[in-house]
């Protein structure tokens, strides 16, 4: 028993980073898996007709010319957006919960309603920070995916993430990297808060049912 404890002790200091690492690994896997669907969604929004068959026909023609890798166009900017987002969100959630909202709610943080409120507020706060910091990558990702659809012969389709970012800054200044941040916050923050509070509620119900 003593030897087992000693083996665990060197890792104890890093336990608070477990949510950060888990968030990165999980999000990387998810982004790679759903990248083709994300491409279709972005093209549908950029299409003048919003017609699914038209968009899929265009994508099929691109696949015929460029191969299946076309389906993962914009993957790198998406990883730059989503992986840091998950890392910041999950690490930040733990910090907001333990250092801000649990002390703020005091004894009320121990009952069911209090725990849900702590989770909701912590998720919302961490979502604000994560969404704000990763918005430039979201803008670059969207610009690259849309440009390859609306201007298929543009050099933008071959540009790296850094080149797209520099192009946005040159055209619109630094504020261009945060275009659409308000709608993004309006979507991301409530979803983060609802997701994590629903998760905590589910955990409580499961724990009560097992006792």
TINUVO-279557 format. One line per 8 residues: their letters; for each residue x, y, z of N, C-alpha, C. Coordinates in nm, 2 decimals, always signed. Each point is the difference from the previous one (the first is absolute). Layout:
REM TINUVO-279557
a> X:Y:Z:X:Y:Z:X:Y:Z; ...;
***
This chain:
REM TINUVO-279557
xxxxxxxx> +0.08:-0.12:+0.00:-0.08:+0.12:+0.00:+0.09:+0.13:+0.00; +0.10:-0.01:+0.09:+0.09:+0.12:+0.01:+0.07:+0.02:-0.13; +0.05:-0.11:-0.07:+0.07:+0.02:-0.13:-0.09:+0.06:-0.10; -0.13:-0.05:+0.00:-0.10:+0.05:-0.10:-0.02:+0.15:+0.02; -0.01:+0.05:+0.12:-0.02:+0.14:+0.03:+0.12:+0.08:-0.05; +0.12:-0.06:+0.02:+0.12:+0.08:-0.04:+0.01:+0.01:-0.15; -0.05:-0.10:-0.07:+0.00:+0.00:-0.15:-0.10:+0.11:-0.05; -0.11:+0.02:+0.08:-0.10:+0.10:-0.04:+0.04:+0.14:+0.03;
xxxxxxxx> +0.08:+0.02:+0.11:+0.03:+0.13:+0.05:+0.06:+0.09:-0.11; +0.10:-0.05:-0.08:+0.06:+0.09:-0.10:-0.11:+0.06:-0.10; -0.11:-0.07:-0.02:-0.10:+0.05:-0.09:-0.11:+0.09:+0.07; +0.00:+0.00:+0.13:-0.10:+0.07:+0.07:+0.00:+0.14:-0.03; +0.11:+0.06:-0.02:+0.01:+0.15:-0.02:-0.06:+0.03:-0.14; -0.01:-0.09:-0.09:-0.05:+0.02:-0.13:-0.15:-0.03:-0.02; -0.06:-0.05:+0.11:-0.14:-0.04:-0.01:-0.09:+0.11:-0.04; +0.03:+0.12:+0.03:-0.09:+0.11:-0.04:+0.00:+0.03:-0.15;
xxxxxxxx> +0.10:-0.05:-0.06:+0.01:+0.01:-0.15:-0.06:-0.11:-0.08; -0.06:-0.10:+0.08:-0.05:-0.12:-0.07:-0.12:+0.04:-0.09; -0.08:+0.10:+0.04:-0.12:+0.04:-0.08:+0.05:+0.07:-0.13; +0.11:+0.07:+0.01:+0.06:+0.07:-0.11:+0.05:-0.10:-0.11; +0.07:-0.10:+0.05:+0.06:-0.10:-0.09:-0.12:-0.08:-0.06; -0.09:-0.04:+0.08:-0.12:-0.08:-0.05:-0.08:+0.08:-0.10; -0.02:+0.13:+0.02:-0.07:+0.08:-0.09:+0.07:+0.01:-0.14; +0.13:+0.01:+0.01:+0.08:+0.01:-0.13:-0.01:-0.13:-0.08;
xxxxxxxx> +0.02:-0.11:+0.07:+0.00:-0.13:-0.07:-0.14:-0.03:-0.06; -0.10:+0.02:+0.08:-0.14:-0.03:-0.04:-0.04:+0.09:-0.12; +0.04:+0.13:+0.01:-0.04:+0.09:-0.10:+0.07:-0.02:-0.13; +0.13:-0.04:+0.01:+0.07:-0.03:-0.13:-0.06:-0.11:-0.07; -0.04:-0.11:+0.07:-0.06:-0.11:-0.06:-0.14:+0.03:-0.06; -0.07:+0.09:+0.07:-0.14:+0.04:-0.05:+0.02:+0.08:-0.12; +0.09:+0.10:+0.00:+0.02:+0.09:-0.12:+0.03:-0.08:-0.12; +0.10:-0.09:+0.01:+0.04:-0.08:-0.12:-0.12:-0.08:-0.05;
xxxxxxxx> -0.08:-0.05:+0.09:-0.11:-0.09:-0.05:-0.11:+0.08:-0.06; -0.03:+0.12:+0.05:-0.12:+0.07:-0.06:+0.04:+0.11:-0.09; +0.13:+0.02:-0.04:+0.04:+0.10:-0.09:-0.07:+0.01:-0.13; -0.03:-0.12:-0.06:-0.08:+0.00:-0.13:-0.14:+0.06:+0.02; -0.06:-0.03:+0.11:-0.14:+0.06:+0.03:+0.01:+0.15:+0.03; +0.11:+0.04:+0.06:+0.02:+0.14:+0.03:+0.02:+0.08:-0.14; +0.07:-0.06:-0.09:+0.02:+0.06:-0.13:-0.13:+0.02:-0.07; -0.09:-0.11:+0.00:-0.13:+0.01:-0.06:-0.08:+0.11:+0.06;
xxxxxxxx> +0.00:+0.01:+0.13:-0.08:+0.10:+0.08:+0.04:+0.14:-0.04; +0.14:+0.02:-0.01:+0.05:+0.13:-0.03:-0.04:+0.04:-0.15; +0.01:-0.10:-0.09:-0.03:+0.03:-0.14:-0.15:+0.03:-0.01; -0.09:-0.07:+0.07:-0.14:+0.02:+0.00:-0.03:+0.15:+0.04; +0.07:+0.05:+0.10:-0.03:+0.13:+0.05:+0.05:+0.11:-0.10; +0.11:-0.04:-0.07:+0.06:+0.10:-0.10:-0.07:-0.01:-0.13; -0.08:-0.10:-0.03:-0.07:-0.02:-0.13:-0.11:+0.10:-0.01; -0.01:+0.06:-0.12:-0.11:+0.10:-0.02:-0.14:-0.07:+0.00;
xxxxxxxx> -0.01:-0.13:-0.04:-0.12:-0.07:+0.00:-0.03:-0.08:+0.12; +0.11:-0.03:+0.08:-0.01:-0.09:+0.11:-0.06:-0.14:-0.03; +0.03:-0.04:-0.13:-0.06:-0.13:-0.05:+0.10:-0.11:+0.03; -0.04:-0.10:+0.07:+0.09:-0.11:+0.04:+0.05:-0.07:-0.12; -0.08:-0.03:-0.10:+0.04:-0.08:-0.11:+0.11:+0.08:-0.08; -0.03:+0.13:-0.01:+0.10:+0.08:-0.08:+0.14:+0.00:+0.07; -0.01:+0.02:+0.13:+0.13:+0.00:+0.08:+0.07:-0.13:-0.01; -0.07:-0.11:+0.01:+0.06:-0.13:+0.00:+0.05:-0.03:-0.14;
xxxxxxxx> -0.07:+0.05:-0.11:+0.05:-0.02:-0.13:+0.14:+0.08:-0.02; +0.01:+0.12:+0.05:+0.12:+0.07:-0.01:+0.11:-0.07:+0.08; -0.03:-0.05:+0.11:+0.11:-0.07:+0.08:+0.04:-0.13:-0.07; -0.10:-0.07:-0.07:+0.04:-0.12:-0.07:+0.09:+0.03:-0.12; -0.02:+0.11:-0.06:+0.09:+0.04:-0.11:+0.14:+0.04:+0.05; +0.00:+0.06:+0.12:+0.13:+0.03:+0.05:+0.08:-0.13:+0.04; -0.08:-0.10:+0.05:+0.06:-0.13:+0.04:+0.06:-0.07:-0.12; -0.08:+0.01:-0.11:+0.05:-0.06:-0.13:+0.13:+0.06:-0.05;
xxxxxxxx> +0.02:+0.13:+0.03:+0.12:+0.07:-0.04:+0.11:-0.01:+0.10; -0.03:+0.01:+0.13:+0.10:+0.00:+0.10:+0.01:-0.11:+0.10; -0.09:-0.10:-0.02:+0.00:-0.12:+0.09:-0.07:+0.03:+0.13; -0.01:-0.10:+0.08:-0.08:+0.00:+0.13:+0.05:+0.10:+0.10; +0.13:+0.04:-0.02:+0.06:+0.10:+0.10:-0.08:+0.13:-0.01; -0.07:+0.03:-0.10:-0.08:+0.12:-0.01:-0.10:+0.01:+0.12; -0.05:-0.12:+0.04:-0.09:+0.00:+0.11:+0.06:+0.05:+0.13; +0.13:+0.00:+0.01:+0.06:+0.05:+0.12:+0.07:+0.14:-0.02;
xxxxxxxx> -0.05:+0.07:-0.10:+0.05:+0.13:-0.02:-0.04:+0.09:+0.12; +0.09:+0.07:+0.05:-0.03:+0.09:+0.12:+0.02:-0.08:+0.13; +0.05:-0.12:-0.01:+0.02:-0.08:+0.12:+0.10:+0.07:+0.10; +0.11:+0.05:-0.05:+0.10:+0.06:+0.09:-0.05:+0.12:+0.07; -0.07:+0.10:-0.07:-0.06:+0.11:+0.07:-0.11:-0.05:+0.10; -0.07:-0.10:-0.03:-0.10:-0.05:+0.09:+0.06:-0.06:+0.12; +0.11:-0.07:-0.01:+0.08:-0.05:+0.11:+0.05:+0.11:+0.09; +0.05:+0.10:-0.07:+0.05:+0.12:+0.08:-0.11:+0.07:+0.08;
xxxxxxxx> -0.12:-0.01:-0.05:-0.12:+0.06:+0.07:-0.05:-0.09:+0.11; -0.02:-0.13:-0.04:-0.08:-0.09:+0.09:+0.09:-0.06:+0.11; +0.12:-0.04:-0.03:+0.08:-0.06:+0.10:+0.04:+0.10:+0.12; +0.05:+0.12:-0.04:+0.02:+0.09:+0.11:-0.13:+0.04:+0.07; -0.11:+0.01:-0.07:-0.13:+0.03:+0.06:-0.03:-0.11:+0.11; +0.01:-0.12:-0.03:-0.03:-0.11:+0.09:+0.10:+0.01:+0.12; +0.12:+0.02:-0.03:+0.10:+0.00:+0.11:-0.03:+0.12:+0.10; -0.02:+0.12:-0.06:-0.03:+0.12:+0.08:-0.13:-0.02:+0.08;
xxxxxxxx> -0.10:-0.06:-0.07:-0.13:-0.01:+0.06:+0.00:-0.10:+0.12; +0.05:-0.12:-0.02:+0.00:-0.10:+0.11:+0.09:+0.04:+0.11; +0.12:+0.05:-0.03:+0.08:+0.05:+0.11:-0.06:+0.12:+0.07; -0.05:+0.09:-0.08:-0.06:+0.12:+0.06:-0.13:-0.03:+0.08; -0.07:-0.10:-0.04:-0.12:-0.04:+0.07:+0.03:-0.04:+0.14; +0.10:-0.08:+0.02:+0.04:-0.05:+0.13:+0.05:+0.12:+0.08; +0.07:+0.09:-0.06:+0.05:+0.12:+0.08:-0.11:+0.09:+0.04; -0.09:+0.03:-0.09:-0.11:+0.09:+0.03:-0.09:-0.07:+0.12;
xxxxxxxx> -0.02:-0.13:-0.02:-0.08:-0.06:+0.10:+0.06:+0.00:+0.14; +0.13:-0.04:+0.01:+0.06:-0.02:+0.13:+0.04:+0.14:+0.06; +0.04:+0.09:-0.08:+0.06:+0.13:+0.06:-0.10:+0.11:+0.01; -0.11:+0.00:-0.08:-0.09:+0.11:-0.01:-0.14:-0.04:+0.05; -0.06:-0.09:-0.07:-0.15:-0.02:+0.02:-0.03:-0.09:+0.12; +0.08:-0.10:+0.03:-0.02:-0.08:+0.13:+0.01:+0.09:+0.12; +0.11:+0.08:+0.01:+0.00:+0.09:+0.12:-0.11:+0.11:-0.01; -0.04:+0.04:-0.12:-0.10:+0.10:-0.01:-0.14:-0.05:+0.05;
xxxxxxxx> -0.03:-0.13:-0.04:-0.13:-0.05:+0.04:+0.01:-0.06:+0.14; +0.12:-0.02:+0.06:+0.01:-0.05:+0.14:-0.07:-0.13:+0.02; -0.08:-0.01:+0.11:-0.07:-0.12:+0.03:-0.10:-0.05:-0.10; -0.05:+0.10:-0.08:-0.10:-0.03:-0.10:+0.06:-0.08:-0.11; +0.13:+0.00:-0.02:+0.07:-0.08:-0.10:-0.01:-0.15:+0.02; -0.04:-0.04:+0.12:-0.01:-0.14:+0.03:-0.13:-0.07:-0.03; -0.11:+0.08:-0.02:-0.12:-0.07:-0.03:-0.02:-0.01:-0.15; -0.10:-0.06:-0.05:-0.02:-0.03:-0.14:-0.01:+0.12:-0.08;
xxxxxxxx> -0.08:+0.10:+0.04:-0.02:+0.12:-0.08:+0.13:+0.08:+0.00; +0.06:+0.01:+0.11:+0.13:+0.07:+0.01:+0.11:-0.05:-0.08; +0.01:-0.14:-0.01:+0.10:-0.06:-0.08:-0.03:+0.02:-0.15; -0.12:+0.00:-0.04:-0.04:+0.03:-0.14:+0.03:+0.14:-0.03; -0.03:+0.09:+0.09:+0.03:+0.15:-0.03:+0.15:+0.02:+0.00; +0.08:-0.06:+0.08:+0.14:+0.01:+0.00:+0.06:-0.05:-0.14; -0.05:-0.11:-0.04:+0.04:-0.06:-0.13:-0.04:+0.09:-0.11; -0.12:+0.06:+0.00:-0.05:+0.08:-0.11:+0.08:+0.13:-0.01;
xxxxxxxx> +0.03:+0.06:+0.12:+0.07:+0.13:+0.00:+0.15:-0.03:-0.04; +0.06:-0.10:+0.05:+0.14:-0.04:-0.04:+0.01:-0.03:-0.14; -0.10:-0.07:-0.06:+0.01:-0.04:-0.14:-0.02:+0.13:-0.09; -0.09:+0.09:+0.04:-0.02:+0.12:-0.08:+0.13:+0.09:+0.01; +0.06:+0.01:+0.11:+0.11:+0.09:+0.02:+0.12:-0.06:-0.08; +0.02:-0.13:+0.01:+0.11:-0.06:-0.07:-0.02:+0.01:-0.15; -0.13:-0.02:-0.04:-0.03:+0.01:-0.14:+0.02:+0.14:-0.06; -0.02:+0.10:+0.07:+0.03:+0.14:-0.04:+0.15:+0.01:-0.03;
xxxxxxxx> +0.08:-0.04:+0.09:+0.15:+0.01:-0.02:+0.05:-0.08:-0.12; -0.05:-0.13:+0.00:+0.05:-0.09:-0.11:-0.05:+0.05:-0.13; -0.12:+0.04:-0.02:-0.05:+0.05:-0.12:+0.07:+0.12:-0.05; +0.02:+0.10:+0.09:+0.07:+0.12:-0.04:+0.14:-0.02:-0.05; +0.07:-0.09:+0.08:+0.14:-0.02:-0.04:+0.02:-0.08:-0.13; -0.10:-0.08:-0.04:+0.01:-0.08:-0.12:-0.07:+0.05:-0.12; -0.07:+0.12:+0.02:-0.07:+0.06:-0.11:+0.08:+0.02:-0.13; +0.13:+0.06:+0.02:+0.08:+0.02:-0.12:+0.02:-0.13:-0.08;
xxxxxxxx> +0.01:-0.11:+0.06:+0.02:-0.13:-0.07:-0.13:-0.04:-0.07; -0.11:+0.03:+0.06:-0.13:-0.02:-0.06:-0.02:+0.08:-0.12; +0.04:+0.13:+0.00:-0.02:+0.09:-0.11:+0.09:-0.05:-0.12; +0.13:-0.04:+0.04:+0.09:-0.05:-0.11:-0.05:-0.13:-0.06; -0.06:-0.09:+0.08:-0.05:-0.12:-0.05:-0.11:+0.02:-0.10; -0.10:+0.08:+0.05:-0.12:+0.03:-0.08:+0.04:+0.07:-0.13; +0.09:+0.10:+0.01:+0.05:+0.07:-0.12:+0.06:-0.09:-0.11; +0.08:-0.10:+0.05:+0.07:-0.09:-0.09:-0.10:-0.09:-0.07;
xxxxxxxx> -0.10:-0.05:+0.08:-0.09:-0.10:-0.05:-0.10:+0.07:-0.10; -0.04:+0.12:+0.03:-0.10:+0.07:-0.08:+0.07:+0.05:-0.13; +0.13:+0.05:+0.01:+0.07:+0.05:-0.11:+0.02:-0.11:-0.11; +0.03:-0.12:+0.05:+0.02:-0.11:-0.09:-0.13:-0.04:-0.08; -0.11:+0.04:+0.05:-0.13:-0.03:-0.06:-0.04:+0.12:-0.09; +0.00:+0.12:+0.05:-0.04:+0.12:-0.08:+0.10:+0.04:-0.10; +0.13:-0.02:+0.03:+0.10:+0.04:-0.10:+0.10:-0.12:-0.02; -0.05:-0.11:-0.07:+0.08:-0.12:+0.00:+0.14:+0.01:-0.07;
xxxxxxxx> +0.02:+0.11:-0.07:+0.14:+0.02:-0.06:+0.08:+0.10:+0.07; -0.05:+0.04:+0.12:+0.08:+0.10:+0.08:+0.12:-0.07:+0.07; +0.11:+0.08:+0.02:+0.11:-0.06:+0.06:-0.02:-0.03:+0.15; -0.11:+0.06:+0.05:-0.04:-0.02:+0.14:-0.01:-0.15:+0.04; -0.05:-0.08:-0.10:-0.03:-0.14:+0.02:+0.13:-0.08:+0.03; +0.12:+0.06:-0.04:+0.12:-0.07:+0.03:+0.08:+0.07:+0.11; -0.05:+0.10:+0.06:+0.07:+0.08:+0.10:+0.00:-0.08:+0.14; +0.11:+0.02:+0.07:+0.01:-0.05:+0.13:-0.08:+0.08:+0.10;
xxxxxxxx> -0.02:-0.05:+0.12:-0.08:+0.07:+0.10:+0.06:+0.14:+0.03; +0.14:+0.00:+0.01:+0.06:+0.13:+0.03:-0.02:+0.10:-0.11; +0.00:-0.05:-0.12:-0.02:+0.09:-0.12:-0.14:+0.06:+0.00; -0.10:-0.09:+0.03:-0.14:+0.05:+0.01:-0.01:+0.10:+0.11; +0.06:-0.02:+0.11:-0.01:+0.09:+0.11:+0.06:+0.14:-0.04; +0.12:-0.01:-0.06:+0.06:+0.13:-0.04:-0.08:+0.07:-0.10; -0.07:-0.07:-0.09:-0.08:+0.06:-0.10:-0.12:+0.07:+0.06; -0.06:-0.06:+0.10:-0.11:+0.06:+0.07:+0.04:+0.13:+0.08;
xxxxxxxx> +0.12:-0.01:+0.06:+0.05:+0.12:+0.08:+0.03:+0.11:-0.10; +0.06:-0.03:-0.12:+0.03:+0.10:-0.09:-0.12:+0.07:-0.06; -0.11:-0.08:-0.02:-0.12:+0.06:-0.06:-0.09:+0.07:+0.11; -0.01:-0.05:+0.12:-0.09:+0.05:+0.09:+0.06:+0.04:+0.14; +0.13:-0.02:+0.01:+0.06:+0.03:+0.13:-0.02:-0.11:+0.10; +0.05:+0.01:+0.12:-0.01:-0.10:+0.10:-0.15:-0.04:+0.03; -0.09:+0.10:-0.01:-0.14:-0.02:+0.03:-0.06:-0.10:-0.09; +0.06:-0.01:-0.12:-0.05:-0.10:-0.10:+0.00:-0.14:+0.05;
xxxxxxxx> +0.10:-0.03:+0.09:+0.01:-0.13:+0.06:-0.11:-0.04:+0.09; -0.07:+0.10:+0.05:-0.11:-0.02:+0.09:-0.14:+0.03:-0.06; +0.00:-0.01:-0.13:-0.13:+0.02:-0.07:-0.10:-0.11:+0.04; -0.12:+0.04:+0.03:-0.10:-0.09:+0.04:+0.01:-0.06:+0.14; +0.08:+0.07:+0.08:+0.02:-0.05:+0.14:-0.13:+0.00:+0.08; -0.08:+0.10:-0.02:-0.12:+0.01:+0.08:-0.10:-0.12:-0.03; -0.03:-0.02:-0.13:-0.08:-0.12:-0.02:+0.06:-0.13:+0.05; +0.13:-0.01:-0.01:+0.07:-0.12:+0.04:-0.02:-0.02:+0.15;
xxxxxxxx> +0.02:+0.11:+0.08:-0.02:+0.00:+0.14:-0.14:-0.04:+0.04; -0.10:+0.06:-0.08:-0.14:-0.03:+0.03:-0.03:-0.15:-0.03; +0.07:-0.06:-0.08:-0.02:-0.15:-0.03:+0.08:-0.08:+0.10; +0.13:+0.03:+0.02:+0.09:-0.09:+0.07:-0.03:+0.01:+0.15; -0.01:+0.12:+0.06:-0.01:+0.01:+0.14:-0.12:-0.07:+0.06; -0.13:+0.02:-0.05:-0.11:-0.08:+0.05:+0.02:-0.15:-0.01; +0.05:-0.04:-0.12:+0.01:-0.14:-0.02:+0.10:-0.07:+0.09; +0.11:+0.08:+0.03:+0.10:-0.05:+0.10:-0.06:-0.01:+0.14;
xxxxxxxx> -0.08:+0.10:+0.04:-0.06:+0.00:+0.13:-0.10:-0.11:+0.01; -0.09:-0.02:-0.10:-0.10:-0.10:+0.01:+0.06:-0.14:-0.01; +0.10:-0.02:-0.08:+0.06:-0.13:-0.01:+0.06:-0.05:+0.13; +0.08:+0.09:+0.07:+0.07:-0.05:+0.12:-0.10:-0.01:+0.12; -0.10:+0.09:+0.00:-0.10:-0.01:+0.11:-0.09:-0.13:-0.02; -0.03:-0.03:-0.12:-0.07:-0.12:-0.03:+0.08:-0.12:+0.04; +0.13:+0.00:-0.03:+0.09:-0.11:+0.03:+0.00:-0.02:+0.16; +0.02:+0.11:+0.07:+0.00:-0.01:+0.15:-0.13:-0.05:+0.05;
xxxxxxxx> -0.11:+0.04:-0.06:-0.13:-0.04:+0.05:-0.01:-0.15:-0.03; +0.04:-0.05:-0.11:+0.00:-0.14:-0.03:+0.08:-0.08:+0.09; +0.12:+0.05:+0.04:+0.08:-0.07:+0.10:-0.07:-0.01:+0.13; -0.06:+0.11:+0.05:-0.07:-0.01:+0.12:-0.12:-0.10:+0.00; -0.07:+0.00:-0.11:-0.11:-0.09:-0.01:+0.05:-0.15:+0.00; +0.11:-0.02:-0.07:+0.05:-0.14:-0.01:+0.05:-0.04:+0.14; +0.07:+0.09:+0.07:+0.05:-0.03:+0.14:-0.11:-0.03:+0.09; -0.11:+0.07:-0.01:-0.12:-0.02:+0.09:-0.07:-0.14:-0.03;
xxx> +0.00:-0.03:-0.13:-0.06:-0.13:-0.04:+0.08:-0.12:+0.04; +0.13:+0.02:+0.01:+0.09:-0.11:+0.04:+0.01:-0.03:+0.15; -0.06:+0.10:+0.08:+0.01:-0.02:+0.14:-0.13:-0.06:+0.06;
***
